[in-house]
């Protein structure tokens, strides 16, 4: 199985577990003399089975990510780099949005407010960083379709 297929399967299992959680909540209580719409014992057994499958799959994905090399760099390092760059860009974009906001003065006597940074230059830098992030993401996605998932 390719890593990309395992990642897709992981997402499916996570969705399934969330659905089971909801179904369990819906069948936790029942009016006296009535039966629940679904047997909680069966739902709990299905939850156990799906969690075991998910645990195994996550462990295999993690082993694969830490042993697979992309241009000599462990895939897990590239994933960490991508997550950190995404978060840093999000924060910088929010800051740039705040820095570029216009403040209207109602009278000449009001305090003038100006940006604390060069918005134009910072936007160019963020565009450059966004391009690097896209390229990194493409490298990771390409690797996901070529790397085989680690065995159990």
N, CA, C and O atoms as a GROMACS GRO file, in nm:
protein
  608
    1UNK      N    1   0.085  -0.117   0.000
    1UNK     CA    2   0.000   0.000   0.000
    1UNK      C    3   0.090   0.124   0.000
    1UNK      O    4   0.190   0.130   0.072
    2UNK      N    5   0.055   0.220  -0.081
    2UNK     CA    6   0.128   0.346  -0.085
    2UNK      C    7   0.090   0.431   0.036
    2UNK      O    8  -0.020   0.418   0.091
    3UNK      N    9   0.183   0.516   0.076
    3UNK     CA   10   0.160   0.603   0.191
    3UNK      C   11   0.036   0.689   0.172
    3UNK      O   12  -0.042   0.708   0.266
    4UNK      N   13   0.016   0.740   0.051
    4UNK     CA   14  -0.102   0.824   0.024
    4UNK      C   15  -0.232   0.747   0.050
    4UNK      O   16  -0.328   0.804   0.102
    5UNK      N   17  -0.235   0.620   0.013
    5UNK     CA   18  -0.354   0.538   0.038
    5UNK      C   19  -0.374   0.517   0.188
    5UNK      O   20  -0.488   0.516   0.237
    6UNK      N   21  -0.265   0.500   0.261
    6UNK     CA   22  -0.274   0.483   0.406
    6UNK      C   23  -0.326   0.610   0.472
    6UNK      O   24  -0.406   0.603   0.566
    7UNK      N   25  -0.282   0.725   0.423
    7UNK     CA   26  -0.330   0.852   0.479
    7UNK      C   27  -0.480   0.869   0.454
    7UNK      O   28  -0.552   0.919   0.540
    8UNK      N   29  -0.525   0.828   0.337
    8UNK     CA   30  -0.668   0.834   0.305
    8UNK      C   31  -0.746   0.737   0.395
    8UNK      O   32  -0.854   0.771   0.445
    9UNK      N   33  -0.692   0.620   0.414
    9UNK     CA   34  -0.758   0.521   0.501
    9UNK      C   35  -0.764   0.572   0.645
    9UNK      O   36  -0.863   0.552   0.714
   10UNK      N   37  -0.656   0.638   0.690
   10UNK     CA   38  -0.654   0.695   0.826
   10UNK      C   39  -0.768   0.796   0.842
   10UNK      O   40  -0.838   0.794   0.944
   11UNK      N   41  -0.786   0.883   0.743
   11UNK     CA   42  -0.894   0.983   0.750
   11UNK      C   43  -1.030   0.915   0.754
   11UNK      O   44  -1.119   0.959   0.827
   12UNK      N   45  -1.048   0.808   0.677
   12UNK     CA   46  -1.175   0.734   0.679
   12UNK      C   47  -1.202   0.673   0.816
   12UNK      O   48  -1.313   0.679   0.868
   13UNK      N   49  -1.098   0.613   0.875
   13UNK     CA   50  -1.114   0.553   1.008
   13UNK      C   51  -1.145   0.659   1.113
   13UNK      O   52  -1.228   0.637   1.201
   14UNK      N   53  -1.080   0.773   1.105
   14UNK     CA   54  -1.106   0.882   1.200
   14UNK      C   55  -1.251   0.930   1.187
   14UNK      O   56  -1.317   0.955   1.288
   15UNK      N   57  -1.300   0.942   1.063
   15UNK     CA   58  -1.440   0.980   1.041
   15UNK      C   59  -1.534   0.874   1.099
   15UNK      O   60  -1.633   0.908   1.164
   16UNK      N   61  -1.502   0.749   1.075
   16UNK     CA   62  -1.586   0.639   1.122
   16UNK      C   63  -1.594   0.641   1.275
   16UNK      O   64  -1.700   0.620   1.332
   17UNK      N   65  -1.481   0.666   1.341
   17UNK     CA   66  -1.477   0.669   1.487
   17UNK      C   67  -1.561   0.785   1.539
   17UNK      O   68  -1.631   0.771   1.639
   18UNK      N   69  -1.553   0.901   1.473
   18UNK     CA   70  -1.637   1.015   1.514
   18UNK      C   71  -1.785   0.982   1.498
   18UNK      O   72  -1.867   1.020   1.582
   19UNK      N   73  -1.820   0.911   1.392
   19UNK     CA   74  -1.960   0.871   1.372
   19UNK      C   75  -2.005   0.774   1.480
   19UNK      O   76  -2.117   0.784   1.531
   20UNK      N   77  -1.917   0.681   1.515
   20UNK     CA   78  -1.951   0.586   1.622
   20UNK      C   79  -1.970   0.658   1.754
   20UNK      O   80  -2.058   0.621   1.832
   21UNK      N   81  -1.889   0.758   1.780
   21UNK     CA   82  -1.904   0.838   1.903
   21UNK      C   83  -2.043   0.899   1.908
   21UNK      O   84  -2.111   0.894   2.011
   22UNK      N   85  -2.086   0.958   1.798
   22UNK     CA   86  -2.218   1.021   1.791
   22UNK      C   87  -2.328   0.917   1.810
   22UNK      O   88  -2.425   0.941   1.882
   23UNK      N   89  -2.313   0.803   1.743
   23UNK     CA   90  -2.414   0.698   1.755
   23UNK      C   91  -2.421   0.643   1.898
   23UNK      O   92  -2.529   0.612   1.947
   24UNK      N   93  -2.307   0.632   1.962
   24UNK     CA   94  -2.306   0.587   2.101
   24UNK      C   95  -2.377   0.688   2.191
   24UNK      O   96  -2.457   0.650   2.277
   25UNK      N   97  -2.348   0.816   2.170
   25UNK     CA   98  -2.415   0.921   2.248
   25UNK      C   99  -2.566   0.915   2.228
   25UNK      O  100  -2.642   0.932   2.324
   26UNK      N  101  -2.610   0.892   2.105
   26UNK     CA  102  -2.752   0.887   2.075
   26UNK      C  103  -2.822   0.766   2.136
   26UNK      O  104  -2.945   0.766   2.151
   27UNK      N  105  -2.745   0.664   2.173
   27UNK     CA  106  -2.804   0.542   2.226
   27UNK      C  107  -2.762   0.515   2.371
   27UNK      O  108  -2.777   0.403   2.421
   28UNK      N  109  -2.712   0.616   2.438
   28UNK     CA  110  -2.666   0.600   2.577
   28UNK      C  111  -2.783   0.590   2.674
   28UNK      O  112  -2.776   0.516   2.772
   29UNK      N  113  -2.888   0.663   2.648
   29UNK     CA  114  -3.004   0.664   2.736
   29UNK      C  115  -3.128   0.625   2.657
   29UNK      O  116  -3.142   0.657   2.539
   30UNK      N  117  -3.216   0.559   2.724
   30UNK     CA  118  -3.341   0.519   2.660
   30UNK      C  119  -3.451   0.522   2.767
   30UNK      O  120  -3.426   0.495   2.884
   31UNK      N  121  -3.570   0.555   2.724
   31UNK     CA  122  -3.682   0.559   2.817
   31UNK      C  123  -3.708   0.419   2.871
   31UNK      O  124  -3.698   0.319   2.800
   32UNK      N  125  -3.742   0.415   2.998
   32UNK     CA  126  -3.770   0.287   3.061
   32UNK      C  127  -3.875   0.211   2.982
   32UNK      O  128  -3.978   0.267   2.944
   33UNK      N  129  -3.848   0.083   2.956
   33UNK     CA  130  -3.940   0.000   2.881
   33UNK      C  131  -3.915   0.003   2.731
   33UNK      O  132  -3.976  -0.074   2.657
   34UNK      N  133  -3.827   0.089   2.687
   34UNK     CA  134  -3.795   0.099   2.544
   34UNK      C  135  -3.657   0.039   2.518
   34UNK      O  136  -3.580   0.016   2.612
   35UNK      N  137  -3.627   0.014   2.393
   35UNK     CA  138  -3.495  -0.035   2.353
   35UNK      C  139  -3.423   0.075   2.274
   35UNK      O  140  -3.488   0.154   2.205
   36UNK      N  141  -3.291   0.080   2.284
   36UNK     CA  142  -3.218   0.180   2.205
   36UNK      C  143  -3.229   0.146   2.056
   36UNK      O  144  -3.250   0.030   2.019
   37UNK      N  145  -3.215   0.246   1.971
   37UNK     CA  146  -3.224   0.225   1.827
   37UNK      C  147  -3.112   0.132   1.779
   37UNK      O  148  -3.131   0.054   1.685
   38UNK      N  149  -2.995   0.140   1.844
   38UNK     CA  150  -2.883   0.052   1.810
   38UNK      C  151  -2.826  -0.005   1.939
   38UNK      O  152  -2.828   0.060   2.043
   39UNK      N  153  -2.776  -0.127   1.930
   39UNK     CA  154  -2.720  -0.194   2.047
   39UNK      C  155  -2.586  -0.130   2.083
   39UNK      O  156  -2.491  -0.139   2.006
   40UNK      N  157  -2.578  -0.065   2.200
   40UNK     CA  158  -2.452  -0.001   2.242
   40UNK      C  159  -2.335  -0.100   2.249
   40UNK      O  160  -2.222  -0.061   2.220
   41UNK      N  161  -2.360  -0.224   2.286
   41UNK     CA  162  -2.252  -0.324   2.294
   41UNK      C  163  -2.192  -0.348   2.156
   41UNK      O  164  -2.070  -0.358   2.142
   42UNK      N  165  -2.276  -0.355   2.054
   42UNK     CA  166  -2.225  -0.372   1.916
   42UNK      C  167  -2.147  -0.249   1.872
   42UNK      O  168  -2.043  -0.260   1.807
   43UNK      N  169  -2.199  -0.131   1.906
   43UNK     CA  170  -2.129  -0.008   1.870
   43UNK      C  171  -1.994   0.001   1.940
   43UNK      O  172  -1.896   0.043   1.880
   44UNK      N  173  -1.989  -0.038   2.068
   44UNK     CA  174  -1.863  -0.036   2.142
   44UNK      C  175  -1.762  -0.136   2.083
   44UNK      O  176  -1.642  -0.108   2.078
   45UNK      N  177  -1.811  -0.252   2.040
   45UNK     CA  178  -1.723  -0.350   1.977
   45UNK      C  179  -1.667  -0.296   1.845
   45UNK      O  180  -1.550  -0.314   1.814
   46UNK      N  181  -1.754  -0.230   1.769
   46UNK     CA  182  -1.710  -0.170   1.643
   46UNK      C  183  -1.610  -0.057   1.668
   46UNK      O  184  -1.514  -0.041   1.594
   47UNK      N  185  -1.632   0.020   1.773
   47UNK     CA  186  -1.538   0.126   1.811
   47UNK      C  187  -1.402   0.065   1.845
   47UNK      O  188  -1.299   0.114   1.799
   48UNK      N  189  -1.403  -0.040   1.924
   48UNK     CA  190  -1.278  -0.107   1.962
   48UNK      C  191  -1.202  -0.155   1.839
   48UNK      O  192  -1.081  -0.135   1.828
   49UNK      N  193  -1.273  -0.217   1.748
   49UNK     CA  194  -1.212  -0.270   1.625
   49UNK      C  195  -1.153  -0.157   1.540
   49UNK      O  196  -1.040  -0.167   1.492
   50UNK      N  197  -1.229  -0.049   1.523
   50UNK     CA  198  -1.181   0.062   1.442
   50UNK      C  199  -1.063   0.134   1.507
   50UNK      O  200  -0.970   0.176   1.438
   51UNK      N  201  -1.065   0.149   1.639
   51UNK     CA  202  -0.953   0.213   1.709
   51UNK      C  203  -0.827   0.129   1.697
   51UNK      O  204  -0.718   0.184   1.682
   52UNK      N  205  -0.840  -0.003   1.703
   52UNK     CA  206  -0.724  -0.091   1.688
   52UNK      C  207  -0.665  -0.078   1.547
   52UNK      O  208  -0.543  -0.073   1.529
   53UNK      N  209  -0.752  -0.073   1.448
   53UNK     CA  210  -0.706  -0.056   1.310
   53UNK      C  211  -0.636   0.079   1.292
   53UNK      O  212  -0.531   0.089   1.228
   54UNK      N  213  -0.696   0.183   1.350
   54UNK     CA  214  -0.638   0.316   1.339
   54UNK      C  215  -0.502   0.322   1.409
   54UNK      O  216  -0.407   0.379   1.355
   55UNK      N  217  -0.493   0.263   1.526
   55UNK     CA  218  -0.365   0.263   1.598
   55UNK      C  219  -0.256   0.196   1.516
   55UNK      O  220  -0.145   0.249   1.505
   56UNK      N  221  -0.287   0.081   1.458
   56UNK     CA  222  -0.190   0.009   1.375
   56UNK      C  223  -0.150   0.093   1.254
   56UNK      O  224  -0.032   0.102   1.220
   57UNK      N  225  -0.247   0.154   1.190
   57UNK     CA  226  -0.219   0.233   1.071
   57UNK      C  227  -0.135   0.356   1.104
   57UNK      O  228  -0.041   0.388   1.030
   58UNK      N  229  -0.168   0.425   1.212
   58UNK     CA  230  -0.091   0.544   1.252
   58UNK      C  231   0.054   0.504   1.283
   58UNK      O  232   0.147   0.574   1.245
   59UNK      N  233   0.072   0.392   1.352
   59UNK     CA  234   0.208   0.346   1.384
   59UNK      C  235   0.286   0.318   1.256
   59UNK      O  236   0.404   0.353   1.245
   60UNK      N  237   0.221   0.254   1.159
   60UNK     CA  238   0.288   0.224   1.031
   60UNK      C  239   0.320   0.352   0.955
   60UNK      O  240   0.428   0.364   0.895
   61UNK      N  241   0.229   0.448   0.956
   61UNK     CA  242   0.253   0.576   0.889
   61UNK      C  243   0.370   0.647   0.956
   61UNK      O  244   0.459   0.699   0.888
   62UNK      N  245   0.371   0.649   1.089
   62UNK     CA  246   0.480   0.716   1.161
   62UNK      C  247   0.615   0.650   1.134
   62UNK      O  248   0.715   0.718   1.114
   63UNK      N  249   0.616   0.514   1.132
   63UNK     CA  250   0.741   0.444   1.100
   63UNK      C  251   0.788   0.479   0.959
   63UNK      O  252   0.906   0.502   0.936
   64UNK      N  253   0.694   0.482   0.868
   64UNK     CA  254   0.728   0.515   0.730
   64UNK      C  255   0.782   0.657   0.721
   64UNK      O  256   0.884   0.680   0.656
   65UNK      N  257   0.714   0.751   0.785
   65UNK     CA  258   0.757   0.891   0.779
   65UNK      C  259   0.897   0.911   0.838
   65UNK      O  260   0.972   0.997   0.791
   66UNK      N  261   0.932   0.834   0.939
   66UNK     CA  262   1.062   0.854   1.002
   66UNK      C  263   1.174   0.780   0.932
   66UNK      O  264   1.291   0.813   0.951
   67UNK      N  265   1.142   0.679   0.850
   67UNK     CA  266   1.247   0.605   0.780
   67UNK      C  267   1.260   0.641   0.633
   67UNK      O  268   1.366   0.624   0.574
   68UNK      N  269   1.153   0.691   0.574
   68UNK     CA  270   1.156   0.727   0.432
   68UNK      C  271   1.235   0.856   0.412
   68UNK      O  272   1.217   0.953   0.485
   69UNK      N  273   1.321   0.855   0.313
   69UNK     CA  274   1.401   0.974   0.282
   69UNK      C  275   1.353   1.037   0.152
   69UNK      O  276   1.324   0.968   0.055
   70UNK      N  277   1.345   1.168   0.153
   70UNK     CA  278   1.312   1.246   0.034
   70UNK      C  279   1.429   1.342   0.014
   70UNK      O  280   1.450   1.434   0.092
   71UNK      N  281   1.504   1.319  -0.092
   71UNK     CA  282   1.625   1.398  -0.118
   71UNK      C  283   1.718   1.396   0.003
   71UNK      O  284   1.778   1.498   0.037
   72UNK      N  285   1.730   1.280   0.068
   72UNK     CA  286   1.820   1.263   0.180
   72UNK      C  287   1.768   1.313   0.314
   72UNK      O  288   1.839   1.306   0.414
   73UNK      N  289   1.644   1.363   0.317
   73UNK     CA  290   1.585   1.417   0.440
   73UNK      C  291   1.468   1.327   0.481
   73UNK      O  292   1.384   1.292   0.398
   74UNK      N  293   1.463   1.288   0.609
   74UNK     CA  294   1.348   1.207   0.653
   74UNK      C  295   1.216   1.279   0.626
   74UNK      O  296   1.204   1.399   0.648
   75UNK      N  297   1.119   1.203   0.579
   75UNK     CA  298   0.988   1.260   0.549
   75UNK      C  299   0.927   1.325   0.673
   75UNK      O  300   0.859   1.427   0.662
   76UNK      N  301   0.951   1.268   0.790
   76UNK     CA  302   0.898   1.327   0.914
   76UNK      C  303   0.954   1.467   0.936
   76UNK      O  304   0.884   1.554   0.988
   77UNK      N  305   1.080   1.491   0.898
   77UNK     CA  306   1.138   1.625   0.909
   77UNK      C  307   1.069   1.723   0.815
   77UNK      O  308   1.044   1.838   0.851
   78UNK      N  309   1.038   1.676   0.694
   78UNK     CA  310   0.968   1.762   0.598
   78UNK      C  311   0.828   1.795   0.646
   78UNK      O  312   0.780   1.908   0.628
   79UNK      N  313   0.762   1.699   0.708
   79UNK     CA  314   0.627   1.723   0.762
   79UNK      C  315   0.632   1.826   0.874
   79UNK      O  316   0.546   1.914   0.882
   80UNK      N  317   0.731   1.814   0.961
   80UNK     CA  318   0.745   1.911   1.070
   80UNK      C  319   0.774   2.050   1.014
   80UNK      O  320   0.719   2.149   1.062
   81UNK      N  321   0.859   2.057   0.914
   81UNK     CA  322   0.892   2.185   0.851
   81UNK      C  323   0.767   2.247   0.790
   81UNK      O  324   0.743   2.367   0.805
   82UNK      N  325   0.688   2.165   0.722
   82UNK     CA  326   0.565   2.216   0.658
   82UNK      C  327   0.468   2.272   0.762
   82UNK      O  328   0.414   2.380   0.743
   83UNK      N  329   0.447   2.199   0.871
   83UNK     CA  330   0.353   2.245   0.974
   83UNK      C  331   0.399   2.376   1.036
   83UNK      O  332   0.319   2.467   1.057
   84UNK      N  333   0.527   2.386   1.065
   84UNK     CA  334   0.580   2.509   1.126
   84UNK      C  335   0.572   2.627   1.029
   84UNK      O  336   0.538   2.738   1.070
   85UNK      N  337   0.602   2.603   0.904
   85UNK     CA  338   0.593   2.711   0.805
   85UNK      C  339   0.450   2.756   0.785
   85UNK      O  340   0.424   2.876   0.770
   86UNK      N  341   0.356   2.663   0.785
   86UNK     CA  342   0.215   2.699   0.772
   86UNK      C  343   0.171   2.791   0.886
   86UNK      O  344   0.106   2.893   0.863
   87UNK      N  345   0.207   2.753   1.007
   87UNK     CA  346   0.166   2.830   1.124
   87UNK      C  347   0.232   2.968   1.122
   87UNK      O  348   0.167   3.069   1.151
   88UNK      N  349   0.361   2.973   1.089
   88UNK     CA  350   0.431   3.101   1.085
   88UNK      C  351   0.369   3.192   0.978
   88UNK      O  352   0.350   3.311   1.002
   89UNK      N  353   0.338   3.137   0.862
   89UNK     CA  354   0.274   3.217   0.757
   89UNK      C  355   0.137   3.267   0.799
   89UNK      O  356   0.101   3.381   0.770
   90UNK      N  357   0.061   3.183   0.868
   90UNK     CA  358  -0.071   3.226   0.915
   90UNK      C  359  -0.058   3.345   1.009
   90UNK      O  360  -0.131   3.443   0.996
   91UNK      N  361   0.035   3.337   1.102
   91UNK     CA  362   0.056   3.447   1.196
   91UNK      C  363   0.103   3.572   1.124
   91UNK      O  364   0.055   3.682   1.152
   92UNK      N  365   0.196   3.557   1.031
   92UNK     CA  366   0.246   3.672   0.957
   92UNK      C  367   0.137   3.736   0.871
   92UNK      O  368   0.131   3.859   0.859
   93UNK      N  369   0.052   3.654   0.811
   93UNK     CA  370  -0.058   3.709   0.730
   93UNK      C  371  -0.154   3.789   0.817
   93UNK      O  372  -0.199   3.897   0.779
   94UNK      N  373  -0.186   3.734   0.935
   94UNK     CA  374  -0.273   3.806   1.026
   94UNK      C  375  -0.212   3.939   1.069
   94UNK      O  376  -0.280   4.041   1.075
   95UNK      N  377  -0.082   3.937   1.098
   95UNK     CA  378  -0.011   4.059   1.134
   95UNK      C  379  -0.012   4.159   1.020
   95UNK      O  380  -0.036   4.277   1.041
   96UNK      N  381   0.014   4.112   0.900
   96UNK     CA  382   0.015   4.199   0.783
   96UNK      C  383  -0.123   4.260   0.760
   96UNK      O  384  -0.135   4.377   0.723
   97UNK      N  385  -0.226   4.181   0.781
   97UNK     CA  386  -0.363   4.232   0.768
   97UNK      C  387  -0.386   4.347   0.866
   97UNK      O  388  -0.443   4.450   0.831
   98UNK      N  389  -0.340   4.328   0.990
   98UNK     CA  390  -0.354   4.433   1.091
   98UNK      C  391  -0.270   4.555   1.056
   98UNK      O  392  -0.313   4.669   1.073
   99UNK      N  393  -0.150   4.530   1.006
   99UNK     CA  394  -0.058   4.640   0.974
   99UNK      C  395  -0.106   4.721   0.854
   99UNK      O  396  -0.071   4.839   0.842
  100UNK      N  397  -0.184   4.660   0.767
  100UNK     CA  398  -0.228   4.732   0.647
  100UNK      C  399  -0.367   4.792   0.661
  100UNK      O  400  -0.417   4.855   0.568
  101UNK      N  401  -0.430   4.775   0.776
  101UNK     CA  402  -0.562   4.831   0.798
  101UNK      C  403  -0.556   4.984   0.801
  101UNK      O  404  -0.464   5.042   0.858
  102UNK      N  405  -0.653   5.045   0.739
  102UNK     CA  406  -0.660   5.190   0.738
  102UNK      C  407  -0.734   5.240   0.861
  102UNK      O  408  -0.835   5.184   0.902
  103UNK      N  409  -0.682   5.347   0.919
  103UNK     CA  410  -0.748   5.409   1.033
  103UNK      C  411  -0.791   5.548   0.988
  103UNK      O  412  -0.708   5.631   0.951
  104UNK      N  413  -0.920   5.572   0.992
  104UNK     CA  414  -0.972   5.702   0.951
  104UNK      C  415  -0.971   5.799   1.069
  104UNK      O  416  -1.010   5.765   1.181
  105UNK      N  417  -0.926   5.918   1.041
  105UNK     CA  418  -0.930   6.023   1.144
  105UNK      C  419  -1.053   6.109   1.116
  105UNK      O  420  -1.083   6.142   1.001
  106UNK      N  421  -1.122   6.145   1.221
  106UNK     CA  422  -1.241   6.228   1.206
  106UNK      C  423  -1.206   6.376   1.210
  106UNK      O  424  -1.273   6.458   1.146
  107UNK      N  425  -1.103   6.410   1.283
  107UNK     CA  426  -1.062   6.551   1.290
  107UNK      C  427  -0.911   6.559   1.273
  107UNK      O  428  -0.840   6.460   1.291
  108UNK      N  429  -0.862   6.676   1.239
  108UNK     CA  430  -0.720   6.697   1.220
  108UNK      C  431  -0.643   6.676   1.349
  108UNK      O  432  -0.525   6.640   1.346
  109UNK      N  433  -0.706   6.698   1.462
  109UNK     CA  434  -0.641   6.688   1.592
  109UNK      C  435  -0.622   6.545   1.642
  109UNK      O  436  -0.553   6.523   1.741
  110UNK      N  437  -0.684   6.448   1.576
  110UNK     CA  438  -0.671   6.310   1.622
  110UNK      C  439  -0.530   6.258   1.592
  110UNK      O  440  -0.463   6.304   1.501
  111UNK      N  441  -0.490   6.163   1.671
  111UNK     CA  442  -0.357   6.103   1.655
  111UNK      C  443  -0.352   6.025   1.524
  111UNK      O  444  -0.443   5.950   1.490
  112UNK      N  445  -0.241   6.046   1.453
  112UNK     CA  446  -0.220   5.972   1.328
  112UNK      C  447  -0.167   5.834   1.360
  112UNK      O  448  -0.081   5.818   1.447
  113UNK      N  449  -0.217   5.735   1.292
  113UNK     CA  450  -0.174   5.597   1.310
  113UNK      C  451  -0.113   5.550   1.179
  113UNK      O  452  -0.170   5.570   1.071
  114UNK      N  453   0.003   5.488   1.190
  114UNK     CA  454   0.069   5.438   1.069
  114UNK      C  455   0.116   5.295   1.094
  114UNK      O  456   0.126   5.250   1.208
  115UNK      N  457   0.146   5.226   0.988
  115UNK     CA  458   0.193   5.088   0.997
  115UNK      C  459   0.333   5.086   1.058
  115UNK      O  460   0.416   5.173   1.031
  116UNK      N  461   0.358   4.985   1.138
  116UNK     CA  462   0.489   4.970   1.202
  116UNK      C  463   0.588   4.897   1.112
  116UNK      O  464   0.706   4.888   1.146
  117UNK      N  465   0.542   4.845   0.998
  117UNK     CA  466   0.629   4.773   0.905
  117UNK      C  467   0.602   4.820   0.763
  117UNK      O  468   0.501   4.885   0.736
  118UNK      N  469   0.693   4.787   0.673
  118UNK     CA  470   0.675   4.815   0.531
  118UNK      C  471   0.586   4.704   0.476
  118UNK      O  472   0.632   4.594   0.450
  119UNK      N  473   0.459   4.735   0.459
  119UNK     CA  474   0.360   4.636   0.418
  119UNK      C  475   0.394   4.577   0.281
  119UNK      O  476   0.385   4.455   0.262
  120UNK      N  477   0.433   4.660   0.188
  120UNK     CA  478   0.463   4.613   0.053
  120UNK      C  479   0.578   4.511   0.055
  120UNK      O  480   0.568   4.406  -0.008
  121UNK      N  481   0.685   4.541   0.126
  121UNK     CA  482   0.799   4.451   0.134
  121UNK      C  483   0.763   4.322   0.207
  121UNK      O  484   0.805   4.212   0.168
  122UNK      N  485   0.687   4.336   0.313
  122UNK     CA  486   0.648   4.217   0.388
  122UNK      C  487   0.557   4.128   0.303
  122UNK      O  488   0.569   4.006   0.309
  123UNK      N  489   0.469   4.187   0.225
  123UNK     CA  490   0.382   4.107   0.138
  123UNK      C  491   0.464   4.031   0.034
  123UNK      O  492   0.435   3.915   0.005
  124UNK      N  493   0.566   4.094  -0.020
  124UNK     CA  494   0.654   4.025  -0.116
  124UNK      C  495   0.723   3.906  -0.049
  124UNK      O  496   0.734   3.799  -0.108
  125UNK      N  497   0.768   3.926   0.074
  125UNK     CA  498   0.835   3.819   0.148
  125UNK      C  499   0.737   3.706   0.177
  125UNK      O  500   0.773   3.588   0.166
  126UNK      N  501   0.615   3.738   0.215
  126UNK     CA  502   0.515   3.635   0.241
  126UNK      C  503   0.480   3.559   0.114
  126UNK      O  504   0.457   3.438   0.118
  127UNK      N  505   0.475   3.628   0.003
  127UNK     CA  506   0.450   3.561  -0.125
  127UNK      C  507   0.562   3.461  -0.156
  127UNK      O  508   0.537   3.350  -0.203
  128UNK      N  509   0.687   3.502  -0.128
  128UNK     CA  510   0.802   3.414  -0.151
  128UNK      C  511   0.793   3.292  -0.059
  128UNK      O  512   0.815   3.179  -0.103
  129UNK      N  513   0.762   3.314   0.068
  129UNK     CA  514   0.750   3.204   0.163
  129UNK      C  515   0.634   3.111   0.128
  129UNK      O  516   0.644   2.990   0.147
  130UNK      N  517   0.525   3.168   0.079
  130UNK     CA  518   0.409   3.087   0.038
  130UNK      C  519   0.447   2.996  -0.079
  130UNK      O  520   0.404   2.881  -0.084
  131UNK      N  521   0.525   3.048  -0.171
  131UNK     CA  522   0.570   2.967  -0.284
  131UNK      C  523   0.658   2.852  -0.235
  131UNK      O  524   0.644   2.739  -0.282
  132UNK      N  525   0.748   2.881  -0.141
  132UNK     CA  526   0.833   2.776  -0.087
  132UNK      C  527   0.750   2.669  -0.016
  132UNK      O  528   0.779   2.550  -0.027
  133UNK      N  529   0.647   2.712   0.055
  133UNK     CA  530   0.558   2.618   0.124
  133UNK      C  531   0.484   2.530   0.023
  133UNK      O  532   0.472   2.410   0.043
  134UNK      N  533   0.436   2.590  -0.086
  134UNK     CA  534   0.368   2.512  -0.190
  134UNK      C  535   0.462   2.408  -0.250
  134UNK      O  536   0.423   2.294  -0.272
  135UNK      N  537   0.586   2.449  -0.275
  135UNK     CA  538   0.684   2.356  -0.332
  135UNK      C  539   0.714   2.243  -0.235
  135UNK      O  540   0.726   2.127  -0.276
  136UNK      N  541   0.727   2.274  -0.108
  136UNK     CA  542   0.751   2.172  -0.006
  136UNK      C  543   0.633   2.076   0.001
  136UNK      O  544   0.651   1.955   0.008
  137UNK      N  545   0.512   2.130  -0.002
  137UNK     CA  546   0.393   2.047   0.002
  137UNK      C  547   0.386   1.956  -0.121
  137UNK      O  548   0.349   1.839  -0.108
  138UNK      N  549   0.422   2.006  -0.237
  138UNK     CA  550   0.424   1.924  -0.359
  138UNK      C  551   0.524   1.811  -0.346
  138UNK      O  552   0.497   1.699  -0.389
  139UNK      N  553   0.640   1.839  -0.288
  139UNK     CA  554   0.742   1.737  -0.267
  139UNK      C  555   0.689   1.627  -0.175
  139UNK      O  556   0.708   1.508  -0.202
  140UNK      N  557   0.623   1.667  -0.068
  140UNK     CA  558   0.566   1.570   0.027
  140UNK      C  559   0.457   1.488  -0.040
  140UNK      O  560   0.454   1.366  -0.027
  141UNK      N  561   0.366   1.555  -0.113
  141UNK     CA  562   0.257   1.483  -0.178
  141UNK      C  563   0.310   1.385  -0.282
  141UNK      O  564   0.260   1.273  -0.295
  142UNK      N  565   0.412   1.426  -0.356
  142UNK     CA  566   0.472   1.338  -0.456
  142UNK      C  567   0.531   1.215  -0.388
  142UNK      O  568   0.517   1.103  -0.437
  143UNK      N  569   0.599   1.237  -0.276
  143UNK     CA  570   0.658   1.125  -0.202
  143UNK      C  571   0.550   1.031  -0.151
  143UNK      O  572   0.569   0.909  -0.152
  144UNK      N  573   0.437   1.085  -0.107
  144UNK     CA  574   0.328   1.001  -0.056
  144UNK      C  575   0.281   0.899  -0.158
  144UNK      O  576   0.236   0.790  -0.122
  145UNK      N  577   0.292   0.932  -0.286
  145UNK     CA  578   0.244   0.842  -0.391
  145UNK      C  579   0.352   0.746  -0.439
  145UNK      O  580   0.323   0.657  -0.520
  146UNK      N  581   0.475   0.761  -0.391
  146UNK     CA  582   0.582   0.673  -0.435
  146UNK      C  583   0.637   0.585  -0.322
  146UNK      O  584   0.696   0.480  -0.348
  147UNK      N  585   0.616   0.627  -0.198
  147UNK     CA  586   0.671   0.554  -0.083
  147UNK      C  587   0.574   0.444  -0.040
  147UNK      O  588   0.454   0.467  -0.025
  148UNK      N  589   0.628   0.326  -0.020
  148UNK     CA  590   0.548   0.215   0.031
  148UNK      C  591   0.534   0.226   0.181
  148UNK      O  592   0.628   0.265   0.250
  149UNK      N  593   0.418   0.194   0.233
  149UNK     CA  594   0.391   0.196   0.376
  149UNK      C  595   0.472   0.087   0.444
  149UNK      O  596   0.487  -0.022   0.390
  150UNK      N  597   0.526   0.118   0.562
  150UNK     CA  598   0.604   0.021   0.639
  150UNK      C  599   0.516  -0.098   0.676
  150UNK      O  600   0.395  -0.086   0.694
  151UNK      N  601   0.581  -0.212   0.685
  151UNK     CA  602   0.509  -0.334   0.726
  151UNK      C  603   0.482  -0.329   0.875
  151UNK      O  604   0.536  -0.244   0.946
  152UNK      N  605   0.401  -0.417   0.921
  152UNK     CA  606   0.363  -0.420   1.063
  152UNK      C  607   0.477  -0.456   1.150
  152UNK      O  608   0.462  -0.463   1.272
   0.00000   0.00000   0.00000
